[in-house]
């Protein structure tokens, strides 16, 4: 990575590995890197209308200087030493508000960090600030909140970045941070990654802790990386994966993690992989022809790199298996989260709705939830019969065909225009990983209409992240579709 004409290191599209090299050879410092990202946020986020950030960390530069002093003293770099990080505003941060996009939660300060934030800070990451999100994570389509307004897509400021992690995705895509954290209940890591030309990982349910994340439906919620490269996303996963006593479901991860996910970044990772093409989404009449075109190109690229393609891969009675599978546990889950705060302003959905402090577009949903009966008793994805039946149908067919993974477009349509709620949405992420617990990775697969990003989703069996990483990395390295948005 070369230096820019100003004598400062060039942070545009810089990876964690490249940045750590620069630290080692003395070409930059943590303070300089953090300062450059903060300068870019100040210069570009509001002036362009991107509007990706909610609050900035006033202690970011101080923490960067501490890490510089530590490196000078010890000669040792942490895994993410001074790496500037964007955190979605539904992750608890002890030093910054956690509002989940809600004006009613403004200035709410949790007692400690969410597990994932804590682990990444221990690895040396510096939190630049909190990113905007769809209020209460309600929308997969747009990122609009009562606390910060509308976030736009850096590839076309007239379009959405999807939701609900659109703030993190827009900021990382625009090089306002080096890495980012999002959350995904049904789409909200993978959709924004697809729309913003990023890599997003929704891991196996139980591989990563949900502790300290404001819930939507806890039984489906997962937090994870949004990054510009597979390698950077995997470096995050390596740190956040594993057992956390604060989230009992992570006990399932014991004995299922490789020594390091980074070891599976293999340029020849597609050789011999058997991949099924799930055409349930591309066969729909509402799928945009340009999405079909780049998806067909992706299939050819996978085959060219040594994958064995099974086309099509079908799941009998897929619609029927997915019918009625969602379980609305928001009231109970949110109340439990609010009770974890030391001095919560509100203790229930009813109280929050009563404040009137919410965006107009969530009015009906929030009112309905506030007036609804107590949440239904639903098991998690490993115990609820409907979820088990869906997962068994998918993995059974994968086993029969000896598949390593299945693929489909992350979205079947390009990003919508801001304010458009009528054209086909194209969200393909709401069914398989959220309701089976299976992992999904999305990676850039090209552009529609010249410059609108599209993503390829790769889904595998429970705890098969190592295999998915091999596929995603080899595909990324052979295609290299990621480019910066022109405005940034």
C-alpha positions as MATLAB code, in Angstrom:
seq = 'XXXXXXXXXXXXXXXXXXXXXXXXXXXXXXXXXXXXXXXXXXXXXXXXXXXXXXXXXXXXXXXXXXXXXXXXXXXXXXXXXXXXXXXXXXXXXXXXXXXXXXXXXXXXXXXXXXXXXXXXXXXXXXXXXXXXXXXXXXXXXXXXXXXXXXXXXXXXXXXXXXXXXXXXXXXXXXXXXXXXXXXXXXXXXXXXXXXXXXXXXXXXXXXXXXXXXXXXXXXXXXXXXXXXXXXXXXXXXXXXXXXXXXXXXXXXXXXXXXXXXXXXXXXXXXXXXXXXXXXXXXXXXXXXXXXXXXXXXXXXXXXXXXXXXXXXXXXXXXXXXXXXXXXXXXXXXXXXXXXXXXXXXXXXXXXXXXXXXXXXXXXXXXXXXXXXXXXXXXXXXXXXXXXXXXXXXXXXXXXXXXXXXXXXXXXXXXXXXXXXXXXXXXXXXXXXXXXXXXXXXXXXXXXXXXXXXXXXXXXXXXXXXXXXXXXXXXXXXXXXXXXXXXXX';
ca = [
       0.000    0.000    0.000;
       1.594    3.210   -1.116;
       1.512    6.573    0.581;
      -0.629    9.377   -0.716;
       0.720   12.657   -2.045;
       0.113   14.328    1.319;
       2.654   12.063    3.000;
      -0.088   10.234    4.876;
      -0.750    6.554    4.178;
      -3.469    5.872    1.637;
      -6.355    4.337    3.565;
      -8.670    3.910    0.570;
      -9.524    0.201    0.288;
      -6.717   -0.665    2.721;
      -7.021   -4.124    4.299;
      -6.194   -5.118    7.854;
      -3.157   -7.051    6.657;
      -1.827   -4.102    4.634;
      -2.417   -1.703    7.526;
      -0.553   -3.911    9.999;
       2.361   -4.084    7.559;
       2.474   -0.291    7.511;
       2.513   -0.184   11.300;
       5.386   -2.632   11.365;
       7.547   -0.732    8.895;
       6.815    2.616   10.503;
       4.893    4.055    7.550;
       1.916    4.948    9.707;
       0.639    4.945   13.283;
      -2.653    4.024   14.889;
      -3.259    7.686   15.653;
      -2.688    8.677   12.033;
      -4.989    5.977   10.659;
      -7.791    6.684   13.125;
      -7.411   10.402   12.473;
      -7.718    9.931    8.724;
     -10.943    7.956    9.045;
     -12.391   10.528   11.428;
     -11.407   13.262    8.947;
     -13.165   11.403    6.129;
     -16.312   11.015    8.222;
     -16.287   14.737    9.040;
     -15.683   15.696    5.419;
     -17.930   13.254    3.580;
     -20.666   11.649    5.668;
     -23.044   14.589    6.062;
     -21.928   16.785    3.159;
     -22.780   14.117    0.583;
     -25.995   13.018    2.287;
     -24.637    9.532    2.992;
     -25.618    9.932    6.647;
     -24.131    6.659    7.857;
     -23.063    7.649   11.367;
     -25.032    8.420   14.526;
     -22.360    9.255   17.105;
     -18.553    9.414   17.025;
     -16.235    8.193   19.756;
     -14.574   11.212   21.417;
     -11.880    8.917   22.837;
     -10.920    7.216   19.568;
      -7.710    9.196   19.065;
      -6.736    8.771   22.716;
      -7.147    5.005   22.410;
      -5.119    5.014   19.189;
      -2.276    6.847   20.944;
      -2.353    4.284   23.757;
      -1.984    1.490   21.225;
       0.918    3.312   19.571;
       2.624    3.558   22.956;
       1.978   -0.121   23.619;
       3.526   -1.169   20.303;
       6.539    1.055   20.848;
       7.028   -0.490   24.278;
       6.395   -4.163   23.490;
       7.178   -4.487   19.795;
       4.082   -6.694   19.553;
       0.955   -6.024   17.503;
      -2.456   -7.272   18.499;
      -4.493   -9.007   15.779;
      -6.437   -5.804   15.049;
      -3.965   -3.306   16.475;
      -5.517    0.132   16.056;
      -7.891   -1.020   13.326;
     -10.650    1.636   12.983;
     -14.060   -0.036   13.353;
     -17.675    1.004   12.722;
     -20.251   -0.510   15.099;
     -23.985   -0.722   14.412;
     -26.035    1.197   16.955;
     -27.700   -1.895   18.427;
     -24.454   -3.245   19.914;
     -23.844   -2.290   23.533;
     -20.845   -0.012   23.993;
     -19.952    1.048   27.519;
     -18.617    4.430   26.351;
     -21.210    5.375   23.724;
     -24.985    5.389   23.533;
     -26.813    2.359   22.185;
     -30.109    3.521   20.720;
     -31.090    0.878   18.119;
     -32.179    3.705   15.830;
     -34.772    4.963   18.307;
     -35.000    8.558   19.468;
     -36.623    7.206   22.620;
     -33.316    5.488   23.439;
     -31.128    8.554   22.866;
     -28.294    8.709   25.418;
     -28.996    5.188   26.703;
     -25.626    3.986   28.018;
     -25.197    0.245   28.644;
     -23.067   -0.909   31.589;
     -20.574   -2.769   29.403;
     -19.675   -3.805   25.857;
     -21.478   -6.438   23.865;
     -19.412   -9.630   23.779;
     -18.355   -9.151   20.159;
     -17.367   -5.516   20.706;
     -15.349   -6.468   23.782;
     -13.488   -9.238   21.976;
     -12.634   -6.970   19.048;
     -11.464   -4.169   21.336;
      -9.290   -6.659   23.200;
      -7.797   -7.562   19.817;
      -6.902   -3.891   19.339;
      -9.793   -2.504   17.283;
     -10.680    1.146   17.885;
     -14.390    2.047   17.783;
     -14.759    5.127   15.585;
     -18.449    5.462   16.358;
     -21.914    3.987   16.017;
     -23.658    3.664   12.652;
     -27.236    4.368   11.669;
     -29.709    1.515   11.310;
     -33.318    0.814   10.449;
     -35.197    1.685   13.636;
     -35.387   -1.343   15.949;
     -34.011   -3.319   12.971;
     -37.570   -3.509   11.604;
     -36.774   -2.962    7.915;
     -34.660   -5.089    5.567;
     -35.374   -2.625    2.758;
     -34.119    0.727    4.021;
     -32.038    2.286    6.774;
     -34.145    5.019    8.346;
     -34.223    5.906   12.033;
     -35.878    8.524   14.211;
     -32.514    9.293   15.799;
     -30.520    9.953   12.625;
     -32.735    9.935    9.545;
     -32.040    8.266    6.190;
     -28.808    6.536    5.165;
     -28.041    6.398    1.440;
     -26.158    3.990   -0.789;
     -22.626    5.255   -1.567;
     -22.803    3.757   -5.087;
     -25.877    5.828   -5.896;
     -27.005    8.380   -3.331;
     -30.544    8.255   -4.703;
     -30.818    4.609   -3.621;
     -31.071    2.580   -0.424;
     -28.254    0.547    1.179;
     -30.881   -2.014    2.298;
     -31.483   -2.536    6.016;
     -31.139   -2.793    8.821;
     -27.319   -2.570    8.964;
     -27.190   -0.019    6.159;
     -25.223    2.513    8.188;
     -22.330    0.147    8.817;
     -22.402   -1.060    5.209;
     -22.483    2.444    3.731;
     -19.654    3.649    5.986;
     -17.356    0.705    5.301;
     -18.120    0.767    1.560;
     -17.285    4.495    1.470;
     -14.009    3.905    3.335;
     -15.161    5.748    6.452;
     -13.977    2.782    8.529;
     -11.713   -0.195    7.914;
     -14.060   -2.893    9.242;
     -17.632   -3.012   10.539;
     -20.138   -4.901   12.647;
     -23.743   -5.497   11.665;
     -26.576   -7.727   12.828;
     -28.830  -10.059   10.869;
     -32.272  -11.303   11.895;
     -33.470  -12.124    8.403;
     -31.291  -10.179    5.968;
     -29.589   -7.317    7.733;
     -25.922   -8.227    7.241;
     -26.208   -9.957    3.893;
     -28.596   -7.468    2.246;
     -26.567   -4.331    3.000;
     -23.395   -6.199    2.002;
     -24.961   -7.044   -1.361;
     -26.228   -3.506   -1.986;
     -22.932   -1.883   -0.921;
     -20.427   -4.213   -2.610;
     -19.199   -5.820    0.616;
     -18.635   -9.204    2.181;
     -21.076  -10.108    4.934;
     -21.082  -13.178    7.146;
     -24.109  -14.528    8.968;
     -22.581  -17.394   10.939;
     -24.159  -20.603   12.198;
     -26.576  -19.950   15.048;
     -24.492  -20.588   18.158;
     -21.086  -19.885   16.650;
     -21.072  -16.266   17.859;
     -22.538  -14.629   20.943;
     -25.618  -12.405   20.857;
     -24.868  -10.960   24.311;
     -25.302   -7.188   24.423;
     -27.116   -6.843   21.086;
     -30.503   -5.117   21.202;
     -32.799   -7.890   19.970;
     -35.397   -8.017   17.255;
     -36.232  -11.721   17.445;
     -33.485  -13.238   19.560;
     -34.146  -16.723   18.203;
     -33.062  -15.459   14.754;
     -30.601  -12.676   15.656;
     -26.904  -12.953   14.801;
     -24.117  -10.356   14.810;
     -21.162  -10.411   12.468;
     -18.775   -8.689   10.070;
     -19.360   -6.322    7.191;
     -16.065   -5.772    5.374;
     -14.609   -4.932    1.985;
     -12.788   -8.265    1.633;
     -13.346  -11.873    2.615;
     -10.022  -11.871    4.445;
     -10.971   -8.954    6.698;
     -14.380  -10.477    7.452;
     -12.738  -13.786    8.349;
     -10.261  -12.043   10.649;
     -13.244  -10.681   12.583;
     -14.991  -14.053   12.657;
     -11.841  -15.665   14.026;
     -11.989  -13.336   17.029;
     -15.717  -13.349   17.808;
     -16.435  -17.076   17.273;
     -16.702  -19.395   20.252;
     -18.356  -20.024   23.580;
     -19.665  -17.170   25.720;
     -21.267  -18.054   29.030;
     -23.608  -15.076   28.684;
     -25.232  -16.717   25.634;
     -25.948  -20.407   26.329;
     -26.619  -21.278   22.674;
     -22.892  -20.794   21.987;
     -22.210  -24.033   23.901;
     -23.075  -25.696   20.585;
     -19.857  -24.272   19.103;
     -17.621  -26.252   21.438;
     -15.459  -28.639   19.468;
     -16.707  -27.321   16.123;
     -14.238  -24.508   15.441;
     -11.089  -24.966   13.364;
      -7.807  -23.799   14.834;
      -8.217  -20.678   12.695;
     -10.677  -19.660   10.008;
      -7.868  -17.612    8.445;
      -6.197  -20.898    7.466;
      -9.078  -21.455    5.041;
      -8.321  -18.415    2.888;
      -7.240  -20.562   -0.037;
      -6.938  -19.245   -3.583;
      -7.699  -22.767   -4.883;
     -10.566  -23.239   -2.455;
     -13.100  -23.933   -5.201;
     -11.267  -26.965   -6.570;
     -13.481  -30.019   -6.197;
     -16.246  -28.213   -4.322;
     -19.747  -29.397   -5.224;
     -22.150  -26.469   -5.363;
     -25.891  -26.540   -5.948;
     -27.659  -23.734   -7.809;
     -30.858  -22.862   -5.942;
     -33.048  -21.345   -8.668;
     -36.129  -20.816   -6.530;
     -35.430  -17.066   -6.571;
     -34.100  -16.572  -10.098;
     -37.099  -18.399  -11.575;
     -39.481  -15.783  -10.216;
     -40.859  -13.343  -12.806;
     -39.946  -10.367  -10.605;
     -36.222  -11.162  -10.755;
     -34.385   -8.437  -12.658;
     -32.775   -9.690  -15.904;
     -29.518   -7.954  -14.983;
     -29.341   -9.936  -11.740;
     -29.864  -13.138  -13.704;
     -27.066  -12.117  -16.075;
     -24.468  -11.551  -13.339;
     -25.630  -14.676  -11.484;
     -25.153  -16.835  -14.572;
     -21.694  -15.307  -14.959;
     -20.960  -16.204  -11.318;
     -21.881  -19.841  -11.979;
     -19.466  -19.924  -14.914;
     -16.734  -18.310  -12.820;
     -17.182  -20.874  -10.051;
     -16.974  -23.700  -12.556;
     -13.897  -22.169  -14.183;
     -12.128  -22.216  -10.800;
     -12.740  -25.918  -10.299;
     -16.187  -26.155   -8.713;
     -18.558  -28.924   -9.776;
     -21.971  -27.375  -10.365;
     -25.271  -29.154   -9.698;
     -27.975  -27.173  -11.457;
     -30.686  -26.924  -10.376;
     -30.819  -27.687   -6.667;
     -34.434  -27.923   -5.529;
     -36.236  -28.299   -2.213;
     -39.605  -30.004   -2.413;
     -42.499  -27.922   -1.034;
     -40.132  -25.071   -0.075;
     -42.937  -22.511    0.208;
     -44.948  -24.829    2.448;
     -41.949  -25.539    4.681;
     -41.448  -21.811    5.225;
     -45.108  -21.034    5.878;
     -45.742  -19.512    9.333;
     -42.178  -20.083   10.466;
     -41.530  -16.593   11.848;
     -42.140  -16.163   15.570;
     -42.582  -12.621   16.899;
     -40.746  -12.505   20.233;
     -39.890   -8.786   20.129;
     -41.874   -7.729   23.209;
     -40.324  -10.316   25.486;
     -36.837  -10.060   24.041;
     -36.732   -6.265   24.195;
     -38.075   -6.195   27.762;
     -35.322   -8.580   28.820;
     -32.718   -6.384   27.151;
     -34.075   -3.226   28.793;
     -33.927   -4.936   32.183;
     -30.197   -5.495   31.636;
     -29.572   -1.736   31.679;
     -28.632   -0.152   34.982;
     -31.183    2.658   34.799;
     -33.460    2.129   31.793;
     -35.709    4.996   30.751;
     -38.321    2.473   29.599;
     -39.054   -1.129   30.460;
     -41.401   -2.246   27.666;
     -42.510   -1.828   24.074;
     -45.721   -0.239   25.359;
     -43.809    2.527   27.135;
     -41.596    3.189   24.118;
     -44.560    3.390   21.760;
     -46.269    5.741   24.193;
     -43.496    8.308   23.862;
     -44.342    8.933   20.216;
     -40.602    9.021   19.536;
     -40.416    6.860   16.457;
     -40.264    7.109   12.656;
     -43.544    7.286   10.775;
     -42.814    4.162    8.752;
     -42.709    1.929   11.843;
     -45.813    3.455   13.460;
     -48.209    0.652   12.542;
     -45.822   -2.158   13.411;
     -44.762   -0.659   16.732;
     -48.375    0.063   17.700;
     -49.403   -3.479   16.785;
     -46.603   -4.939   18.865;
     -47.404   -2.716   21.820;
     -51.045   -3.807   21.806;
     -50.499   -7.471   20.998;
     -50.873  -10.390   23.341;
     -47.777  -11.743   25.101;
     -45.198  -13.236   22.759;
     -45.817  -16.831   21.707;
     -43.711  -19.545   23.250;
     -41.316  -20.514   20.491;
     -38.323  -22.746   20.690;
     -35.052  -21.813   19.046;
     -34.066  -23.003   15.576;
     -32.685  -26.230   17.052;
     -35.795  -27.224   19.006;
     -38.817  -25.817   17.136;
     -40.335  -28.537   14.888;
     -40.936  -26.243   11.885;
     -37.332  -25.093   11.907;
     -36.027  -28.630   12.227;
     -38.214  -29.806    9.349;
     -36.967  -27.032    7.040;
     -33.318  -27.630    7.922;
     -33.652  -31.399    7.497;
     -35.235  -30.954    4.055;
     -32.379  -28.747    2.867;
     -29.485  -30.673    4.377;
     -31.047  -33.995    3.386;
     -31.057  -32.968   -0.260;
     -27.539  -31.541    0.071;
     -26.406  -34.863    1.536;
     -28.067  -36.825   -1.253;
     -26.251  -34.773   -3.873;
     -23.031  -34.605   -1.815;
     -23.002  -30.805   -1.957;
     -20.634  -28.536   -0.052;
     -22.855  -25.463   -0.461;
     -25.758  -23.929   -2.342;
     -25.826  -20.523   -4.044;
     -28.355  -17.898   -5.110;
     -28.421  -14.105   -5.598;
     -28.528  -12.312   -2.260;
     -31.101   -9.943   -3.800;
     -33.047  -10.518   -7.006;
     -33.335   -6.808   -7.778;
     -31.014   -3.788   -7.708;
     -31.175   -1.343   -4.784;
     -34.445    0.558   -4.735;
     -34.676    4.321   -5.015;
     -35.040    6.159   -1.703;
     -38.744    6.248   -0.845;
     -39.718    3.476   -3.267;
     -41.758    0.820   -1.484;
     -43.663   -0.437   -4.525;
     -41.114   -2.010   -6.908;
     -40.057   -5.618   -6.295;
     -37.805   -5.780   -3.252;
     -35.806   -8.851   -4.234;
     -34.772   -9.821   -0.702;
     -33.804  -13.523   -0.844;
     -32.265  -13.819    2.625;
     -35.301  -14.181    4.888;
     -35.798  -17.935    4.727;
     -32.889  -20.346    4.784;
     -30.182  -19.181    7.219;
     -32.517  -17.370    9.652;
     -34.815  -20.361   10.123;
     -32.361  -23.226    9.842;
     -29.409  -21.795   11.768;
     -27.232  -22.537    8.732;
     -24.504  -20.029    7.812;
     -24.557  -17.708    4.820;
     -21.829  -15.547    3.287;
     -22.466  -12.929    0.624;
     -19.675  -11.712   -1.651;
     -19.705   -9.211   -4.547;
     -20.632  -10.832   -7.869;
     -20.630   -7.814  -10.178;
     -22.819   -4.869  -11.124;
     -26.192   -4.225  -12.674;
     -27.023   -1.149  -14.745;
     -23.294   -0.314  -14.883;
     -22.595    0.540  -11.254;
     -25.169   -0.972   -8.877;
     -23.596   -3.801   -6.833;
     -25.034   -7.308   -6.606;
     -24.107  -10.095   -4.199;
     -23.734  -13.871   -4.419;
     -24.984  -15.763   -1.364;
     -23.254  -19.004   -0.391;
     -25.021  -21.205    2.185;
     -23.762  -24.352    3.881;
     -24.443  -26.869    6.617;
     -24.288  -26.034   10.299;
     -20.771  -25.013   11.366;
     -19.434  -25.279    7.810;
     -17.936  -21.772    7.838;
     -14.466  -23.087    6.935;
     -15.821  -24.586    3.708;
     -17.841  -21.476    2.848;
     -14.782  -19.301    3.429;
     -12.760  -21.408    0.992;
     -15.473  -21.004   -1.641;
     -16.026  -17.282   -1.021;
     -12.331  -16.403   -0.932;
     -11.446  -18.319   -4.089;
     -14.396  -16.753   -5.933;
     -13.488  -13.261   -4.707;
      -9.833  -13.627   -5.648;
     -10.648  -14.908   -9.123;
     -13.139  -12.124   -9.898;
     -12.134   -9.084   -7.781;
     -15.379   -7.202   -8.387;
     -14.975   -4.857   -5.443;
     -14.204   -1.232   -6.380;
     -14.727    1.969   -4.391;
     -17.789    4.101   -5.025;
     -16.833    7.072   -7.211;
     -18.072    9.771   -4.841;
     -15.848    8.506   -2.037;
];
